[in-house]
Amino acid sequence: QSYCLKGSCTSTSKSDGTPCSSDALDCTTDACRKGKCSHEVSQGCLISGSCVKEGGKNPSNECLGCDSSQSALGWSVLAQAICSDDGNECTKDQCSTQAQCLHLYKEKGALCSPDSNACTSDECDGAGKCSHPLKSEGSFCSRISYCSESLVCPGKSCDKYGSCTLAGGTCSVCNQT
């Protein structure tokens, strides 16, 4: 094969890997391949004539990004990636295999924001809502007995109405040992 350099042509090809004219892109290696100047992507991706760092996201779709293991020349679907938060604590915000941001319901029983009532569970209902069902009657709502003003009182438990009350018994004098 022949090639031309500065107006002079020759029939001898440069060997593979010999540097050649630059394409001015940081993400490519400019070297001869099979007698031609090649600009192969060497880091990240080359998308629409621009270099994109590995992991860089498409500005118009957060579920597409540079993943050179999938494609060094185009946007790749970032399936299972976290996408924009919809503000609902009972949804998982993740990209689908079709590059769409989905807000899937968390499973029933997943924790959500407490309602400040120790006699309710704070859990997602499996349909995207945070619910606060009553705990069963007798559930503990105060972890330990406490001693206050020289009195020791039994722990507290939930009643059938969702109130945290003294768990049967009365307070007695604290043991001063």
Buried (B, 14 or more C-beta within 10 A) or exposed (E): EEBEEEEEEEEEBBEEEEEBEEBEBEBBBBBBBEBEBBBEBBBBBBBEEEBBEBEBBBEEBBBBBBBBEEBBEEBBBBEEBEBEEEEBBBBBBBBBEEBEBBBEBBEEEBEBEEEEBBBBBBBBBBEBEBBBEBBEEEBBBBEEEBBEEEEEBBBBBBBEEBBBEEBEEEBEEBEEE
